[in-house]
Amino acid sequence: MALAWTAAALVSNPARAMEVSVQPIAPSVYAQIGDTDGRTYENEELNANIGLVVTKDGALLIDPGATFQSVRQIAEAAKKVTPQPIKWVINTGGQDHRWLGNGYFNAHGAEIIAHADAEADMKTRAQEHLGGLKTVLKEKLDGTEPVYATRWLQGPDNVLEFGGVTIEVKHRHGGHTPGDSMVGLPRSGVIFTGGVVYVDRILGLHPVSRTKAWRETLAVIDQIQPRVIVPGHGTVTDLATARKDTRDLLLALRQQMGKAVEHGTDLSAAVKGFDGAPFKHLQHADVWLPQLASLTYLEMERE
């Protein structure tokens, strides 16, 4: 399967702009496959996947990236695919690359859509996101300001119609962030999962993450049985790989840390005893697995 919108870092000349190329993954559906490394000056924080859906009435962007400057590159790449303007932007969660680029499209008249459960998280962490990005991106963050949704969705399931295309927004109290939502295109058999699915690289946990809710959100994918999954990070994939790289890791974390909490095992000993061998194939696993185990232990203590 062809990958789309591959953000290639020009490491040999970091002063140059990122190259953004565009390829389809389904009729009138496109996806950016971002860098699987962390945020760097060279990749301009284009390290998450972004979707584009073209309709007869305009285009829908799924996640706008994190900076005003990189968003302009995304907008230019979209113009190479369609003359339709981007009229809708859906934010799939409260992480910076899911919404901080809203300002560019809001200024160009786009409706910004997110789930209401993301609002508090976005507003609470906006300055934290900007501070962290400024340290890495320096002048490349210039012009980036928090701009929030103009339309907040409520409830677990929202069916939207745009330009003859049915769009299903699925929300189950988050996971990676409280506002995590997935965007399904039932006629195309494609689902954009935002931060709900990671493949190729290890998933991320933050103090706002909730592994219990995350598992409930993942169950929706099992119910839908999509033909194509565009994860939040990693290559376009299928259900079996999403289960192996994300669901199975969350299950292992909760099972092992849950037993440790139940038996009164010390946090340090529980983390050291976590069996992460089945997930060593994931990028950054050696670095992040101890932190994932620690955060899961603390979460399950609170439960």
C-alpha positions in Angstrom: 0.0 0.0 0.0 1.3 3.4 -0.9 2.1 5.7 2.0 1.0 9.3 1.9 2.3 12.7 2.8 5.7 11.5 3.9 7.4 14.2 5.8 11.1 13.8 5.0 13.5 15.7 7.2 16.3 17.4 5.2 18.9 16.7 7.8 21.8 17.8 5.6 20.4 21.3 5.5 18.2 21.9 8.6 17.5 25.5 7.6 15.5 24.3 4.6 11.8 23.6 4.9 10.3 20.1 5.2 9.3 18.4 2.0 5.7 17.2 2.1 4.6 14.8 -0.7 1.1 13.5 -1.2 -0.3 10.1 -2.3 -3.8 8.5 -2.0 -4.7 5.6 0.3 -8.3 5.3 -1.0 -10.4 7.2 -3.5 -10.4 10.9 -2.4 -8.7 10.0 0.8 -5.1 10.8 1.7 -2.9 10.5 4.8 0.3 12.0 6.0 2.7 9.5 7.5 4.9 11.6 9.8 8.3 11.0 11.2 8.3 8.2 13.9 11.1 10.0 15.8 10.3 12.6 18.4 10.0 16.3 17.8 13.1 17.8 16.2 14.0 21.0 14.5 14.5 19.2 11.3 11.1 17.4 11.2 9.3 20.6 12.3 7.2 18.5 14.7 5.6 16.7 11.7 5.9 13.4 13.6 2.2 12.4 13.6 -0.1 11.3 10.8 -2.6 13.7 9.2 -5.6 12.9 7.0 -7.2 14.7 4.0 -10.7 13.8 2.6 -11.8 15.5 -0.6 -15.5 16.0 -1.2 -17.6 17.9 -3.8 -18.1 20.7 -1.3 -14.6 21.1 0.1 -11.9 19.2 1.8 -11.7 17.9 5.4 -8.4 17.9 7.2 -8.0 15.4 10.1 -5.5 16.9 12.5 -3.6 20.1 11.4 -0.2 19.6 12.9 1.3 21.7 15.6 2.7 24.9 14.1 1.5 27.7 11.9 4.5 27.3 9.6 4.2 23.6 9.0 0.5 23.9 8.5 1.1 26.2 5.6 3.2 23.4 4.0 0.3 21.0 4.6 -2.1 23.4 2.9 0.2 23.8 -0.1 0.5 20.0 -0.4 -3.3 19.7 -0.3 -3.6 22.2 -3.2 -1.5 19.8 -5.3 -4.2 17.1 -4.8 -7.4 19.2 -5.0 -8.5 22.7 -5.8 -11.2 22.3 -3.1 -10.4 24.5 -0.1 -10.1 23.0 3.4 -13.5 23.8 5.0 -13.5 21.4 7.9 -10.7 20.5 10.4 -11.3 17.7 12.9 -9.0 17.6 16.0 -8.7 14.0 17.2 -7.3 14.8 20.6 -5.5 17.2 22.9 -1.9 16.5 22.0 -0.2 19.5 20.3 0.0 18.0 16.8 -3.7 17.3 16.8 -4.8 20.9 17.2 -2.2 23.6 17.6 -2.2 24.2 13.9 -5.9 25.3 14.0 -5.1 29.0 13.7 -4.1 28.9 10.0 -7.3 27.2 8.9 -9.5 29.2 11.2 -8.1 32.3 9.6 -9.0 30.9 6.2 -12.6 30.3 7.3 -12.5 26.6 8.1 -14.8 25.2 10.8 -12.8 23.5 13.6 -14.4 20.4 15.1 -13.3 18.5 18.2 -15.0 16.5 21.0 -16.0 18.5 24.1 -13.9 16.2 26.3 -10.8 17.6 24.6 -11.5 21.2 25.6 -10.3 21.3 29.1 -7.1 19.3 28.2 -6.3 21.7 25.3 -6.8 24.8 27.4 -4.9 23.4 30.4 -1.9 22.2 28.5 -1.7 24.8 25.7 1.1 26.9 27.2 3.0 23.7 28.2 2.9 22.5 24.6 4.1 25.9 23.3 6.9 26.0 25.8 8.1 22.6 24.9 7.9 23.2 21.2 9.7 26.6 21.4 12.7 24.9 23.0 13.0 22.5 20.0 11.6 24.5 17.0 12.9 28.0 17.9 11.8 30.4 15.2 9.9 27.7 13.4 7.2 28.1 16.1 6.6 31.7 15.2 3.0 32.6 14.5 1.6 29.6 16.4 -1.2 30.5 18.8 -3.8 28.3 20.5 -7.1 28.4 18.6 -9.8 26.2 19.8 -12.7 24.4 18.1 -15.6 26.4 16.8 -17.8 23.3 17.1 -17.6 20.9 20.1 -19.1 17.4 19.6 -21.0 15.7 22.4 -21.5 12.0 23.3 -19.9 8.8 22.0 -21.0 8.8 18.4 -21.4 11.6 15.9 -22.4 11.1 12.3 -21.5 14.0 10.1 -22.3 14.6 6.4 -20.0 16.7 4.4 -20.1 17.0 0.6 -21.9 13.7 0.2 -19.4 11.9 2.4 -20.5 10.2 5.7 -18.0 10.8 8.5 -18.3 8.9 11.8 -16.6 10.4 14.9 -16.1 7.8 17.6 -15.3 8.8 21.2 -15.0 6.6 24.3 -13.7 8.9 27.0 -10.2 9.1 25.4 -7.1 7.2 26.2 -3.9 8.8 25.1 -5.6 12.1 25.9 -9.1 12.8 27.3 -10.5 14.0 24.1 -9.2 11.2 21.8 -11.6 10.5 18.9 -11.4 8.4 15.8 -12.7 9.5 12.4 -14.2 6.7 10.3 -15.2 6.8 6.6 -17.6 3.8 6.3 -17.9 4.0 2.5 -14.1 3.9 2.1 -13.5 1.4 4.9 -10.9 3.8 6.3 -10.5 4.9 9.9 -8.1 7.6 11.2 -7.4 6.8 14.8 -5.4 9.8 16.0 -3.4 8.9 19.1 -5.5 5.7 19.8 -3.3 3.5 17.6 0.5 3.4 17.4 2.3 1.0 15.1 6.1 0.7 14.4 6.9 2.8 17.4 6.0 2.5 21.1 2.8 4.2 22.3 3.0 7.2 24.6 1.5 7.7 28.0 1.2 11.0 29.8 -0.3 12.0 33.2 -3.6 12.7 31.4 -3.6 9.3 29.7 -6.0 6.6 30.9 -5.2 3.0 29.8 -8.6 1.7 30.9 -10.5 4.2 28.7 -7.9 3.6 25.9 -8.8 -0.1 25.8 -12.5 0.8 25.5 -11.7 3.1 22.6 -9.7 0.3 20.9 -12.7 -2.0 21.2 -14.5 0.2 18.7 -12.1 -0.7 16.0 -12.8 -4.3 16.6 -16.5 -3.6 16.1 -16.0 -1.6 13.0 -13.5 -3.9 11.3 -12.0 -1.2 9.0 -10.2 -2.2 5.8 -7.5 0.4 6.3 -6.3 1.9 9.6 -4.4 5.2 9.6 -2.7 5.2 13.0 -1.7 8.3 14.9 1.9 7.3 14.5 3.5 4.7 12.1 2.6 3.4 8.7 -0.9 2.8 7.3 -1.9 -0.6 8.7 -4.4 -3.3 9.3 -6.4 -4.5 12.3 -4.0 -7.3 13.2 -1.0 -5.0 13.4 -3.0 -2.4 15.4 -3.9 -5.1 17.9 -0.3 -6.4 18.2 1.4 -3.0 18.5 -1.1 -1.1 20.6 -3.9 -3.3 22.1 -1.6 -6.1 23.3 0.8 -3.7 24.9 -2.0 -2.0 26.8 -3.3 -5.4 27.9 0.2 -6.4 29.1 0.7 -3.2 31.0 -2.6 -3.4 32.8 -2.4 -7.1 33.5 1.1 -7.0 34.9 0.9 -3.7 36.8 -2.6 -4.6 38.0 -1.2 -7.8 39.6 1.7 -5.8 41.1 -0.7 -3.3 42.7 -3.0 -6.1 44.0 0.0 -7.9 45.6 1.5 -4.8 47.1 4.6 -5.0 45.0 6.9 -1.9 45.2 6.7 0.4 42.2 10.4 0.1 41.4 10.3 -3.7 41.6 7.1 -3.9 39.5 8.6 -1.7 36.7 11.8 -3.8 36.7 9.7 -7.0 36.5 7.6 -5.9 33.5 8.0 -8.3 30.7 8.3 -6.1 27.6 10.0 -8.7 25.4 7.0 -9.0 22.9 7.3 -5.3 22.2 11.0 -4.9 21.6 10.4 -4.6 17.9 8.8 -1.2 18.4 10.9 1.9 18.0 11.9 3.6 21.3 10.8 0.5 23.3 13.9 0.3 25.4 13.6 3.9 26.5 9.9 4.2 27.0 8.7 0.8 28.4 9.8 1.6 32.0 8.0 4.9 32.0 4.8 3.2 30.5 4.9 0.6 33.3 5.4 3.2 36.0 2.5 5.4 34.8 0.2 2.4 34.4 1.0 1.2 38.0 0.2 4.7 39.4 -3.0 4.8 37.4 -4.2 1.4 38.6 -3.3 2.4 42.2 -5.8 5.3 41.8 -8.4 3.0 40.4 
